[in-house]
Amino acid sequence: MNPRVAWIHVALVKSLQIHERERVHLGVTGVDEDRRFAIVDENGRWLNAKRVPAFVAVRPEFQDGTLTLHMPDGRAVRGAIELGGAVPVSIYGRTVSAREVDGPFTDALSSLDGRTARLVRFDDPGEGVDRAGDGGAASLLSVAALDAMAEAASADGPVDPRRFRMLFGISGVPAHAEDEWIGRPVRIGSAVVIPTGNVGRCAVTTLDPETGERSLDTLAALARYRGGVDTTERLPFGVWARVERPGDVAVGDEVRV
C-alpha cells in the first residue's frame, strides 16, 4: 500500500458548494478558510442544507476581499466583505460569536426558499467545523470507501466525494481503513492528526453536490452495509480528528499511520 492525499476539500461558506485545494496549512483548529462563513436565520440559528437544499447549488468565490455568490439561476451576486453587527450563532449546541456580512448576500440567499438567510463570519477560525466543540479540526475518508458506497447504493457511476464534505481523501488504502486509525497518530504531509471518532451521516449526503437535488440514497446504503459496524456514531462514513501537530498538506503527500 502507498497511502497518499488524493484530494483536499474546503467549504468557504458552510453549507455552500465545496472547493478543491492543492495545498493547505492545517492548524490546531483546522484550515483557517474552511467553514469560516456560515448562514443563519433571523434568530442566529445555523441554517444548513438539510433545511435549505438549494444552498448546495450556490458556489462562493473569494478574490481580493470580494465575495461572489454564483446562484443556481445564473446570477452572480457580488460585494466586498464588510462586517456589520455582532451575531451570536447557535451551532451544534454551542453559541459562537460572529458578525453579519453586509451587502447583497442576505437578499440573495433568502431568495432560495423565502426564509431569512443571513451570511455571517465567525470571529475565530475553526468555529464552523462540525465537531469544533470536541477538538475536531480535520476529517479523513478513504477513496475506496466511495467505491463501496457506489456498490451498496447501486449508483449509476462513481460517487462524488463532495457529497460527504470531508477535508482529506486518502488513496492507496482499503475501504474504511480509516476506522482502524482511531486513537492512533497519523502523519499527513507535515502535519500529525489523531482520529477520534467516526463521522455519522445525515440527509445532506443524499444531495447532488452541484444541483442540491436528492439523487442518491446514501443513508439507506449505509444502513445496509455499515449498520452492524461498531462505531462511535450511527451511519458512519469517514473519521474526524484532532490536530496533534500543525503542518502543510498537499495533494500527493504521503500518509503514514
Backbone as CSV, one residue per row, in Angstrom:
resi,resn,N_x,N_y,N_z,CA_x,CA_y,CA_z,C_x,C_y,C_z
1,MET,0.848,-1.198,0.000,0.000,0.000,0.000,0.884,1.249,0.000
2,ASN,0.370,2.282,-0.624,1.079,3.558,-0.719,0.095,4.691,-0.446
3,PRO,-0.310,4.873,0.819,-1.334,5.875,1.132,-0.887,7.293,0.775
4,ARG,-1.769,8.022,0.107,-1.479,9.381,-0.325,-2.726,10.254,-0.159
5,VAL,-2.496,11.562,-0.103,-3.601,12.514,-0.111,-4.146,12.594,-1.535
6,ALA,-5.391,12.213,-1.728,-5.993,12.184,-3.062,-6.668,13.496,-3.417
7,TRP,-7.274,14.146,-2.441,-7.918,15.439,-2.652,-8.039,16.173,-1.330
8,ILE,-8.187,17.494,-1.445,-8.412,18.369,-0.293,-9.634,19.213,-0.609
9,HIS,-10.637,19.160,0.243,-11.883,19.884,0.027,-12.155,20.824,1.194
10,VAL,-12.460,22.064,0.898,-12.853,23.015,1.932,-14.203,23.634,1.545
11,ALA,-14.934,24.075,2.549,-16.183,24.807,2.331,-15.922,26.257,2.729
12,LEU,-15.788,27.135,1.746,-15.525,28.542,2.051,-16.675,29.143,2.849
13,VAL,-17.901,28.750,2.501,-19.091,29.114,3.272,-19.773,27.814,3.667
14,LYS,-19.975,27.627,4.933,-20.578,26.392,5.430,-21.930,26.175,4.745
15,SER,-22.139,24.971,4.220,-23.357,24.516,3.542,-23.382,24.834,2.051
16,LEU,-22.529,25.755,1.575,-22.491,26.037,0.143,-21.522,25.080,-0.540
17,GLN,-21.356,25.233,-1.862,-20.565,24.286,-2.639,-19.130,24.150,-2.140
18,ILE,-18.606,22.948,-2.285,-17.245,22.607,-1.869,-16.229,23.115,-2.898
19,HIS,-15.055,23.519,-2.395,-13.937,23.919,-3.256,-12.782,22.936,-3.084
20,GLU,-12.074,22.681,-4.167,-10.887,21.838,-4.122,-9.649,22.707,-3.914
21,ARG,-8.690,22.180,-3.155,-7.425,22.859,-2.926,-6.278,21.902,-3.250
22,GLU,-5.184,22.439,-3.713,-3.989,21.639,-3.958,-3.106,21.557,-2.723
23,ARG,-3.186,22.580,-1.876,-2.335,22.645,-0.690,-3.030,23.503,0.361
24,VAL,-2.917,23.102,1.629,-3.452,23.892,2.733,-2.492,23.822,3.908
25,HIS,-2.631,24.779,4.818,-1.958,24.681,6.112,-2.982,24.218,7.127
26,LEU,-2.671,23.128,7.805,-3.562,22.557,8.817,-3.092,23.003,10.191
27,GLY,-3.871,23.886,10.821,-3.547,24.359,12.155,-4.303,23.585,13.221
28,VAL,-4.175,24.018,14.458,-4.808,23.278,15.553,-6.332,23.360,15.479
29,THR,-6.857,24.393,14.805,-8.312,24.499,14.647,-8.757,24.121,13.243
30,GLY,-7.856,23.579,12.439,-8.192,23.175,11.085,-7.586,24.091,10.052
31,VAL,-8.214,24.177,8.882,-7.789,25.076,7.815,-8.542,26.390,8.001
32,ASP,-7.809,27.495,8.110,-8.421,28.765,8.502,-9.625,29.156,7.651
33,GLU,-9.540,28.964,6.330,-10.634,29.410,5.464,-11.788,28.421,5.387
34,ASP,-11.607,27.236,5.976,-12.647,26.206,5.911,-13.773,26.537,6.883
35,ARG,-14.986,26.760,6.348,-16.190,26.991,7.157,-16.071,28.227,8.049
36,ARG,-15.319,29.229,7.588,-15.193,30.481,8.347,-16.486,31.305,8.253
37,PHE,-17.224,31.123,7.162,-18.504,31.803,6.974,-19.631,30.779,7.094
38,ALA,-20.795,31.244,7.515,-21.965,30.368,7.631,-23.211,31.186,7.342
39,ILE,-24.345,30.515,7.338,-25.636,31.149,7.079,-26.549,30.870,8.269
40,VAL,-27.214,31.910,8.756,-28.089,31.768,9.925,-29.446,32.390,9.635
41,ASP,-30.450,31.996,10.422,-31.779,32.578,10.265,-31.888,33.861,11.083
42,GLU,-33.093,34.399,11.185,-33.281,35.679,11.866,-32.960,35.601,13.354
43,ASN,-32.938,34.390,13.923,-32.645,34.208,15.343,-31.205,33.792,15.611
44,GLY,-30.378,33.758,14.572,-28.991,33.358,14.746,-28.782,31.857,14.765
45,ARG,-29.816,31.113,14.398,-29.681,29.658,14.343,-29.095,29.271,12.988
46,TRP,-28.092,28.411,13.013,-27.420,27.993,11.789,-28.398,27.316,10.832
47,LEU,-28.333,27.728,9.566,-29.123,27.106,8.508,-28.217,26.211,7.681
48,ASN,-28.591,24.953,7.527,-27.783,24.046,6.715,-28.593,23.538,5.527
49,ALA,-27.958,22.675,4.729,-28.605,22.182,3.511,-29.703,21.166,3.800
50,LYS,-29.787,20.639,5.020,-30.941,19.812,5.369,-32.203,20.661,5.374
51,ARG,-32.080,21.914,5.798,-33.224,22.814,5.839,-33.425,23.545,4.516
52,VAL,-32.326,23.868,3.829,-32.400,24.573,2.541,-31.484,23.847,1.551
53,PRO,-31.956,22.778,0.904,-31.107,22.008,-0.014,-30.482,22.840,-1.128
54,ALA,-31.131,23.925,-1.537,-30.612,24.752,-2.636,-29.280,25.411,-2.284
55,PHE,-28.923,25.487,-0.999,-27.623,26.050,-0.637,-26.482,25.326,-1.359
56,VAL,-26.609,24.003,-1.520,-25.545,23.199,-2.122,-25.239,23.644,-3.550
57,ALA,-26.219,24.250,-4.221,-26.047,24.665,-5.613,-25.449,26.063,-5.745
58,VAL,-25.139,26.716,-4.627,-24.541,28.055,-4.649,-23.025,27.923,-4.537
59,ARG,-22.309,28.500,-5.503,-20.841,28.415,-5.497,-20.253,29.756,-5.062
60,PRO,-19.591,29.790,-3.879,-18.955,31.029,-3.436,-17.553,31.168,-4.025
61,GLU,-17.149,32.404,-4.228,-15.807,32.679,-4.753,-15.266,33.926,-4.055
62,PHE,-14.086,33.807,-3.458,-13.439,34.937,-2.796,-12.247,35.397,-3.616
63,GLN,-12.123,36.711,-3.794,-10.965,37.254,-4.501,-10.756,38.705,-4.085
64,ASP,-9.568,38.970,-3.531,-9.183,40.338,-3.169,-10.227,41.024,-2.298
65,GLY,-10.697,40.328,-1.282,-11.638,40.918,-0.352,-13.063,41.020,-0.851
66,THR,-13.346,40.410,-1.997,-14.683,40.435,-2.575,-15.256,39.028,-2.617
67,LEU,-16.518,38.909,-2.253,-17.229,37.629,-2.318,-18.212,37.671,-3.476
68,THR,-18.204,36.604,-4.275,-19.206,36.428,-5.314,-19.955,35.137,-5.040
69,LEU,-21.276,35.214,-5.026,-22.116,34.020,-4.926,-22.674,33.727,-6.307
70,HIS,-22.283,32.599,-6.874,-22.812,32.158,-8.158,-24.072,31.356,-7.869
71,MET,-25.217,31.950,-8.160,-26.505,31.407,-7.770,-26.996,30.362,-8.771
72,PRO,-27.907,29.475,-8.340,-28.404,28.413,-9.236,-29.084,28.936,-10.499
73,ASP,-29.645,30.160,-10.434,-30.339,30.702,-11.604,-29.416,31.452,-12.551
74,GLY,-28.097,31.406,-12.274,-27.131,32.048,-13.162,-26.685,33.423,-12.711
75,ARG,-27.341,34.004,-11.712,-26.916,35.311,-11.216,-25.569,35.217,-10.517
76,ALA,-24.807,36.305,-10.585,-23.581,36.448,-9.818,-23.782,37.613,-8.855
77,VAL,-23.912,37.318,-7.574,-24.158,38.341,-6.554,-22.814,38.670,-5.918
78,ARG,-22.395,39.933,-6.037,-21.016,40.285,-5.692,-20.983,41.470,-4.744
79,GLY,-20.021,41.435,-3.800,-19.843,42.567,-2.897,-18.595,42.397,-2.060
80,ALA,-18.105,43.514,-1.522,-16.945,43.474,-0.640,-17.325,42.834,0.693
81,ILE,-16.351,42.195,1.336,-16.572,41.623,2.664,-16.495,42.760,3.688
82,GLU,-17.653,43.254,4.078,-17.741,44.309,5.085,-18.584,43.782,6.239
83,LEU,-18.003,43.781,7.426,-18.659,43.171,8.577,-19.522,44.178,9.317
84,GLY,-20.722,43.722,9.677,-21.671,44.549,10.403,-21.748,44.176,11.862
85,GLY,-22.975,44.115,12.377,-23.182,43.897,13.795,-22.890,42.485,14.257
86,ALA,-22.680,42.354,15.566,-22.398,41.055,16.169,-23.635,40.168,16.118
87,VAL,-23.414,38.876,15.878,-24.481,37.886,15.824,-24.042,36.655,16.608
88,PRO,-24.648,36.357,17.751,-24.353,35.091,18.428,-25.017,33.951,17.653
89,VAL,-24.211,32.989,17.228,-24.695,31.906,16.372,-24.871,30.635,17.190
90,SER,-26.045,30.021,17.057,-26.311,28.741,17.707,-25.978,27.624,16.725
91,ILE,-24.960,26.826,17.070,-24.492,25.785,16.160,-23.962,24.606,16.969
92,TYR,-24.468,23.408,16.692,-24.036,22.179,17.356,-24.098,22.292,18.878
93,GLY,-25.136,22.926,19.380,-25.294,23.025,20.822,-24.399,24.047,21.485
94,ARG,-23.685,24.837,20.699,-22.812,25.887,21.229,-23.307,27.239,20.752
95,THR,-22.919,28.281,21.449,-23.151,29.648,20.982,-21.803,30.252,20.633
96,VAL,-21.660,30.661,19.379,-20.375,31.111,18.847,-20.519,32.549,18.363
97,SER,-19.518,33.376,18.642,-19.574,34.775,18.236,-19.238,34.923,16.759
98,ALA,-20.001,35.791,16.093,-19.811,36.057,14.670,-20.297,37.461,14.381
99,ARG,-20.078,37.907,13.143,-20.585,39.201,12.707,-21.259,39.030,11.358
100,GLU,-22.346,39.765,11.163,-23.058,39.681,9.902,-22.247,40.334,8.791
101,VAL,-22.327,39.763,7.588,-21.661,40.334,6.420,-22.668,41.233,5.710
102,ASP,-22.346,42.527,5.631,-23.233,43.477,4.975,-23.194,43.285,3.457
103,GLY,-24.175,43.863,2.779,-24.196,43.785,1.320,-25.407,43.030,0.807
104,PRO,-25.313,42.528,-0.435,-26.480,41.932,-1.088,-26.707,40.458,-0.769
105,PHE,-25.907,39.895,0.125,-25.892,38.439,0.290,-27.134,37.887,0.990
106,THR,-27.637,38.600,1.992,-28.823,38.113,2.699,-30.020,38.032,1.759
107,ASP,-30.207,39.066,0.937,-31.333,39.034,-0.002,-31.188,37.881,-0.985
108,ALA,-29.966,37.658,-1.476,-29.751,36.589,-2.454,-30.002,35.220,-1.839
109,LEU,-29.464,34.964,-0.648,-29.627,33.664,-0.015,-31.063,33.443,0.451
110,SER,-31.714,34.509,0.894,-33.104,34.391,1.345,-34.038,34.074,0.189
111,SER,-33.627,34.423,-1.030,-34.479,34.190,-2.196,-34.582,32.714,-2.559
112,LEU,-33.708,31.871,-2.002,-33.688,30.472,-2.406,-34.917,29.707,-1.949
113,ASP,-35.438,30.030,-0.757,-36.687,29.362,-0.351,-37.603,30.262,0.467
114,GLY,-37.273,31.545,0.519,-38.176,32.503,1.142,-37.898,32.811,2.595
115,ARG,-37.132,31.977,3.284,-36.863,32.261,4.688,-35.633,33.177,4.798
116,THR,-35.543,33.918,5.895,-34.407,34.801,6.118,-33.134,33.981,6.257
117,ALA,-32.118,34.345,5.478,-30.841,33.619,5.483,-29.717,34.648,5.463
118,ARG,-29.126,34.876,6.641,-28.093,35.909,6.791,-26.707,35.277,6.714
119,LEU,-25.823,35.922,5.965,-24.439,35.467,5.886,-23.662,36.067,7.049
120,VAL,-22.917,35.221,7.790,-22.104,35.688,8.913,-20.686,35.140,8.797
121,ARG,-19.774,35.818,9.462,-18.379,35.369,9.533,-18.045,35.134,10.998
122,PHE,-17.603,33.913,11.308,-17.209,33.604,12.678,-16.001,34.463,13.072
123,ASP,-15.976,34.903,14.310,-14.864,35.733,14.771,-13.547,34.960,14.760
124,ASP,-13.611,33.673,15.064,-12.397,32.866,15.153,-12.430,31.724,14.153
125,PRO,-11.295,31.408,13.517,-11.258,30.265,12.594,-11.525,28.963,13.334
126,GLY,-12.092,28.012,12.616,-12.338,26.690,13.186,-13.682,26.531,13.862
127,GLU,-14.386,27.627,14.137,-15.639,27.520,14.880,-16.747,26.864,14.060
128,GLY,-16.635,26.888,12.727,-17.669,26.299,11.895,-17.472,24.829,11.593
129,VAL,-16.355,24.258,12.016,-16.108,22.833,11.789,-17.072,22.021,12.652
130,ASP,-17.590,20.939,12.080,-18.701,20.226,12.707,-18.450,19.835,14.166
131,ARG,-17.279,19.374,14.490,-17.007,18.884,15.844,-15.970,19.756,16.552
132,ALA,-16.046,21.060,16.295,-15.108,22.000,16.906,-15.174,21.946,18.431
133,GLY,-16.358,21.734,18.971,-16.509,21.682,20.412,-15.800,20.519,21.061
134,ASP,-15.476,19.496,20.268,-14.761,18.318,20.769,-13.316,18.273,20.288
135,GLY,-12.846,19.361,19.696,-11.468,19.401,19.207,-11.303,18.871,17.803
136,GLY,-12.409,18.557,17.135,-12.315,18.059,15.771,-11.912,19.168,14.823
137,ALA,-10.807,19.000,14.112,-10.314,20.045,13.214,-10.089,19.534,11.801
138,ALA,-10.098,18.218,11.622,-9.845,17.624,10.307,-10.738,16.403,10.141
139,SER,-10.899,15.973,8.895,-11.664,14.758,8.616,-11.015,14.018,7.468
140,LEU,-11.101,12.676,7.513,-10.431,11.823,6.532,-11.395,10.758,6.024
141,LEU,-11.300,10.487,4.726,-12.135,9.470,4.097,-11.298,8.707,3.084
142,SER,-11.314,7.385,3.153,-10.610,6.571,2.157,-11.346,6.654,0.827
143,VAL,-10.597,6.835,-0.250,-11.197,6.909,-1.582,-11.940,5.614,-1.909
144,ALA,-11.395,4.487,-1.465,-12.026,3.196,-1.744,-13.404,3.087,-1.112
145,ALA,-13.659,3.868,-0.047,-14.985,3.855,0.560,-16.042,4.355,-0.411
146,LEU,-15.655,5.230,-1.324,-16.602,5.734,-2.318,-17.027,4.623,-3.277
147,ASP,-16.088,3.721,-3.600,-16.431,2.577,-4.445,-17.389,1.644,-3.710
148,ALA,-17.139,1.443,-2.409,-18.032,0.606,-1.610,-19.420,1.224,-1.533
149,MET,-19.479,2.541,-1.405,-20.763,3.227,-1.385,-21.480,3.083,-2.724
150,ALA,-20.755,3.244,-3.827,-21.369,3.120,-5.154,-22.008,1.750,-5.330
151,GLU,-21.308,0.714,-4.864,-21.848,-0.650,-4.981,-23.069,-0.834,-4.084
152,ALA,-22.959,-0.362,-2.835,-24.057,-0.556,-1.881,-25.304,0.219,-2.283
153,ALA,-25.110,1.384,-2.923,-26.237,2.221,-3.304,-26.711,1.964,-4.726
154,SER,-26.061,1.000,-5.419,-26.394,0.711,-6.822,-26.352,1.979,-7.667
155,ALA,-25.287,2.768,-7.471,-25.138,4.029,-8.191,-24.846,3.773,-9.662
156,ASP,-25.239,4.725,-10.495,-25.020,4.610,-11.932,-23.556,4.803,-12.321
157,GLY,-22.782,5.440,-11.458,-21.372,5.694,-11.738,-20.648,6.004,-10.446
158,PRO,-19.442,6.584,-10.515,-18.681,6.914,-9.304,-19.449,7.876,-8.402
159,VAL,-19.232,7.739,-7.117,-19.861,8.627,-6.141,-18.942,9.828,-5.917
160,ASP,-19.489,11.009,-6.075,-18.729,12.250,-5.929,-18.357,12.448,-4.459
161,PRO,-17.061,12.582,-4.151,-16.668,12.744,-2.742,-17.179,14.026,-2.110
162,ARG,-17.545,15.012,-2.924,-18.031,16.271,-2.363,-19.343,16.101,-1.608
163,ARG,-20.059,15.002,-1.874,-21.281,14.732,-1.102,-20.998,14.703,0.398
164,PHE,-19.804,14.250,0.759,-19.516,13.960,2.158,-18.725,15.062,2.854
165,ARG,-18.291,16.080,2.092,-17.750,17.312,2.653,-16.602,17.054,3.628
166,MET,-15.693,16.135,3.250,-14.550,15.780,4.081,-13.317,16.561,3.655
167,LEU,-12.455,16.876,4.598,-11.272,17.689,4.295,-10.267,16.936,3.436
168,PHE,-9.928,15.705,3.827,-8.895,14.947,3.107,-9.433,13.611,2.601
169,GLY,-9.143,13.311,1.349,-9.377,11.985,0.795,-8.062,11.230,0.767
170,ILE,-8.088,9.948,1.123,-6.869,9.149,1.220,-6.948,7.983,0.236
171,SER,-6.020,7.929,-0.700,-5.949,6.828,-1.661,-4.921,5.807,-1.183
172,GLY,-4.932,4.630,-1.809,-3.926,3.618,-1.512,-4.188,2.802,-0.275
173,VAL,-5.431,2.834,0.238,-5.798,2.022,1.407,-7.147,1.365,1.111
174,PRO,-7.467,0.257,1.798,-8.778,-0.387,1.590,-9.916,0.505,2.067
175,ALA,-11.111,0.194,1.612,-12.295,0.934,2.033,-12.431,0.915,3.557
176,HIS,-12.622,2.081,4.119,-12.864,2.274,5.556,-11.657,1.901,6.417
177,ALA,-10.466,1.907,5.820,-9.260,1.672,6.613,-9.124,2.704,7.723
178,GLU,-9.673,3.906,7.488,-9.561,4.987,8.475,-10.238,4.637,9.793
179,ASP,-11.199,3.713,9.778,-11.826,3.287,11.036,-10.791,2.719,12.005
180,GLU,-9.786,2.042,11.451,-8.757,1.404,12.282,-7.732,2.403,12.799
181,TRP,-7.798,3.640,12.330,-6.828,4.653,12.743,-7.271,5.422,13.972
182,ILE,-8.494,5.208,14.418,-8.995,5.963,15.566,-8.104,5.714,16.780
183,GLY,-7.636,6.816,17.370,-6.750,6.747,18.532,-5.277,6.634,18.198
184,ARG,-4.934,6.572,16.910,-3.540,6.401,16.500,-3.060,7.645,15.756
185,PRO,-1.827,8.107,16.016,-1.302,9.257,15.274,-1.160,8.922,13.793
186,VAL,-1.558,9.858,12.949,-1.455,9.697,11.506,-0.735,10.918,10.955
187,ARG,0.399,10.693,10.306,1.105,11.800,9.658,0.546,11.999,8.273
188,ILE,0.135,13.212,7.990,-0.429,13.553,6.696,0.278,14.821,6.219
189,GLY,1.105,14.693,5.186,2.000,15.783,4.839,2.957,16.008,5.991
190,SER,3.121,17.253,6.416,3.991,17.526,7.571,3.186,17.665,8.864
191,ALA,1.883,17.456,8.802,1.031,17.534,9.987,0.821,16.142,10.577
192,VAL,0.424,16.116,11.842,0.042,14.873,12.501,-1.341,15.059,13.111
193,VAL,-2.247,14.137,12.802,-3.587,14.172,13.362,-3.844,12.869,14.103
194,ILE,-4.800,12.913,15.020,-5.218,11.699,15.724,-6.725,11.545,15.526
195,PRO,-7.145,10.613,14.666,-8.576,10.376,14.503,-9.215,10.013,15.839
196,THR,-10.376,10.605,16.098,-11.017,10.482,17.407,-12.346,9.761,17.354
197,GLY,-13.016,9.791,16.192,-14.309,9.131,16.088,-14.792,9.059,14.655
198,ASN,-15.856,8.308,14.470,-16.473,8.180,13.143,-17.376,9.375,12.858
199,VAL,-17.570,9.637,11.577,-18.490,10.693,11.158,-19.817,10.041,10.783
200,GLY,-20.835,10.265,11.593,-22.167,9.774,11.280,-22.824,10.666,10.241
201,ARG,-23.597,10.065,9.342,-24.094,10.797,8.182,-25.544,11.234,8.309
202,CYS,-25.867,12.316,7.565,-27.215,12.877,7.561,-27.698,13.016,6.121
203,ALA,-28.876,13.607,5.963,-29.526,13.668,4.659,-28.798,14.549,3.654
204,VAL,-27.895,15.412,4.095,-27.157,16.256,3.154,-26.382,15.405,2.147
205,THR,-25.919,14.223,2.552,-25.138,13.378,1.645,-25.986,12.785,0.525
206,THR,-27.303,12.872,0.629,-28.168,12.386,-0.449,-28.293,13.405,-1.575
207,LEU,-27.805,14.630,-1.359,-27.963,15.716,-2.326,-26.840,15.710,-3.349
208,ASP,-27.183,15.948,-4.596,-26.176,16.125,-5.637,-25.348,17.363,-5.296
209,PRO,-24.011,17.267,-5.261,-23.184,18.392,-4.817,-23.117,19.562,-5.783
210,GLU,-23.714,19.436,-6.962,-23.787,20.546,-7.914,-25.159,21.196,-7.923
211,THR,-26.210,20.376,-7.862,-27.564,20.896,-8.039,-28.372,20.998,-6.755
212,GLY,-27.990,20.252,-5.715,-28.762,20.225,-4.487,-29.974,19.317,-4.543
213,GLU,-30.157,18.608,-5.642,-31.296,17.692,-5.762,-30.974,16.348,-5.110
214,ARG,-31.971,15.718,-4.528,-31.767,14.404,-3.920,-31.602,13.381,-5.042
215,SER,-30.443,12.729,-5.064,-30.139,11.879,-6.209,-29.526,10.530,-5.843
216,LEU,-29.189,10.301,-4.572,-28.594,9.027,-4.170,-28.945,8.757,-2.717
217,ASP,-29.500,7.578,-2.442,-29.921,7.262,-1.078,-28.736,6.699,-0.302
218,THR,-27.839,7.589,0.071,-26.633,7.199,0.815,-26.972,6.626,2.183
219,LEU,-28.011,7.131,2.818,-28.333,6.703,4.172,-28.846,5.264,4.198
220,ALA,-29.683,4.911,3.214,-30.157,3.529,3.137,-28.994,2.587,2.844
221,ALA,-28.084,3.030,1.978,-26.917,2.197,1.662,-26.055,1.982,2.895
222,LEU,-25.828,3.031,3.668,-25.034,2.892,4.886,-25.725,1.991,5.899
223,ALA,-27.029,2.098,6.001,-27.766,1.238,6.934,-27.623,-0.225,6.548
224,ARG,-27.573,-0.492,5.229,-27.463,-1.883,4.769,-26.064,-2.452,4.999
225,TYR,-25.040,-1.699,4.605,-23.715,-2.331,4.620,-22.804,-1.853,5.750
226,ARG,-23.258,-0.836,6.527,-22.443,-0.376,7.651,-23.238,-0.378,8.956
227,GLY,-24.490,-0.782,8.897,-25.340,-0.706,10.072,-24.874,-1.563,11.237
228,GLY,-24.173,-2.674,10.950,-23.731,-3.558,12.016,-22.320,-3.297,12.503
229,VAL,-21.670,-2.248,11.976,-20.296,-1.942,12.367,-20.290,-1.221,13.710
230,ASP,-19.349,-1.594,14.578,-19.222,-0.965,15.893,-18.489,0.361,15.726
231,THR,-19.218,1.477,15.806,-18.639,2.792,15.567,-19.119,3.783,16.612
232,THR,-18.523,4.976,16.611,-18.865,5.982,17.607,-20.124,6.769,17.240
233,GLU,-20.518,6.760,15.949,-21.726,7.441,15.510,-22.455,6.553,14.507
234,ARG,-23.773,6.714,14.425,-24.574,5.917,13.506,-24.298,6.304,12.063
235,LEU,-24.498,5.339,11.144,-24.311,5.541,9.704,-22.941,6.156,9.412
236,PRO,-21.873,5.456,9.808,-20.532,6.037,9.732,-19.940,5.999,8.327
237,PHE,-19.245,7.096,7.984,-18.563,7.169,6.692,-17.442,8.182,6.833
238,GLY,-16.215,7.688,7.119,-15.082,8.563,7.376,-14.891,8.807,8.866
239,VAL,-13.800,9.512,9.203,-13.488,9.799,10.609,-13.127,11.280,10.770
240,TRP,-13.305,11.773,11.995,-12.851,13.128,12.314,-11.674,13.034,13.270
241,ALA,-10.846,14.081,13.277,-9.579,14.007,14.007,-9.220,15.350,14.627
242,ARG,-8.454,15.281,15.707,-7.843,16.486,16.250,-6.429,16.613,15.706
243,VAL,-5.920,17.817,15.686,-4.585,18.064,15.139,-3.568,18.012,16.270
244,GLU,-2.672,17.042,16.193,-1.613,16.890,17.179,-0.442,17.808,16.868
245,ARG,-0.122,17.943,15.587,0.980,18.816,15.166,0.586,19.518,13.873
246,PRO,0.513,20.844,13.881,0.170,21.563,12.652,1.225,21.355,11.568
247,GLY,0.803,21.562,10.324,1.743,21.435,9.214,1.044,21.662,7.888
248,ASP,1.817,21.606,6.823,1.284,21.785,5.474,0.910,20.431,4.874
249,VAL,-0.175,20.426,4.122,-0.651,19.206,3.470,-0.962,19.545,2.018
250,ALA,-0.462,18.712,1.103,-0.711,18.918,-0.323,-1.207,17.626,-0.946
251,VAL,-1.946,17.761,-2.034,-2.367,16.584,-2.789,-1.119,15.821,-3.235
252,GLY,-1.128,14.497,-3.020,0.010,13.646,-3.350,0.925,13.359,-2.180
253,ASP,0.762,14.094,-1.062,1.601,13.853,0.110,1.360,12.467,0.693
254,GLU,2.422,11.941,1.308,2.336,10.630,1.952,1.486,10.699,3.215
255,VAL,0.779,9.611,3.480,0.007,9.449,4.716,0.545,8.214,5.411
256,ARG,0.909,8.370,6.681,1.504,7.239,7.408,0.921,7.153,8.807
257,VAL,0.437,5.958,9.156,-0.101,5.700,10.491,1.058,5.368,11.420
